[in-house]
Amino acid sequence: MKKTSLLILALATTFGLGFFCHSIIIKQANNNVKPSAINSKIKKVTGIGGIFFKCKDPIKVKDWYKTHLGFDTDDYGARFEWLEKDDTTKKGVTQWSTFKETGNYFEPSTKEFMINYRVENLVSLVEELKKEGVTIVDKIETYEYGKFVHIMDIEGNKIELWEPNFDYGKNKKTP
């Protein structure tokens, strides 16, 4: 019994010292971090805003998804609504869309798909991406439902970044 108590005490002491040392190391590391490194830790992508892909016959493909998988499609594809994690009174949306395989919306990428990511503070994010050498394909465009810009990843995939300003659940702009 005495050996077990000593063993537990030794393990607890070791754990406590390890936690204490870890806390000191992390605090010192954070004090030595450059401001630009801290900014790179800022939450950039908040979710997937859309999935887009090329196909031979977009209308036929949309109809197939509607018939066989129950997608509620319209002229733009289908929207999947969900509740915001941080504020469940707000709805978000993920767009699913088909594009004609001969279209040029995905250019300069030669890929057959494109992902749209929801982001916060698109203007600041684009400035940071420029400093990091990321290829910005076009200028930020603003519509009633948000701001958009396109970038390229390191393998030539075009990515659409979207800062929504529209609450799809209430059809009102969010502050």
Secondary structure, 3 states (H helix, E strand, C coil): CHHHHHHHHHHHHHHHHHHHHHHHHHHHHHHCCCHHHHHCCCCCEEEEEEEEEEECCHHHHHHHHHHHHCCCEECCEEEEEEECCCCCCCEEEEEEEEEECCCCCCCCCCCCEEEEEEECCHHHHHHHHHHCCCEECCCCEEECCEEEEEEECCCCCEEEEEEECEECCCCEECC
